[in-house]
Amino acid sequence: MKRQELPSDAAARELMMFKALSQDPHPHVLAVLNHFEDQHEGRRFLYLVFPFMDTSLQEYWVRR
């Protein structure tokens, strides 16, 4: 899960990109399973939910 504070142009662009990629998935890009907004202590956040990975991308590359 990734959290970004709103309002944010970067968060909006990232969500738009993942939505577009979900129409034509790429084998090297994780799909966003879900997204939602929440508010905490007067601040808004966007959450992007990805599939679980048991390692980081860097660890994956080092092992290959």
N, C-alpha and C positions, 0 to 999 in steps of 0.2 A: 504494500500500500504506500502511496506517495501522497503527501499533504503539501498544498501550496496555499499561501494566504491570498485572499481576494480583496479588492479587485486587482487583477494582474493581467497585463497583456500577454505575458509569457504563458501563464496558465491557460488562458483562453485559446492561444495558438496551439498549445500542446494537446488540449482536449479536441480541438478541431482536427488536428493531424491524426490522432488515434481513431476518431470517428471515421475519417476518410479511409484509413488503412483497414478498418474493420469490414469495409465493403469489398476490398481486394487485398486480403492478407498477404504479408510477406514472410517468408520462412525465417528471416533473421530479426524480426521485430515482434516483441511480445504483444499480445492482444490485451486490450483493456477489458476486463470482465464486467466492470460496473464503474460508475462514478456518482458522487453525491456531494452536496454542499451541506455544511454544518456551521453553526455559530457557537463560539465559546468566548465568554468574557468580553462580549461586544465586538469580536473580530470574526470575520467570515473566512471559511476555508473550503477549498476544493480538495476532495479525496479521489484519487484514481486507484482502482483495485486491479492488481495484476495476478496472474497465476503464481503459485508458490514455487520458489526455486530454492534448492537446498545449498546453493553456493552463489558466490558473486560472479559477475562476468569476468573480472580479472582472474580469479582463481580458475575458472573454466579455461581461459586462454593459456594460463601457465601450464596446466595439466596436458594440454594438447601438444 
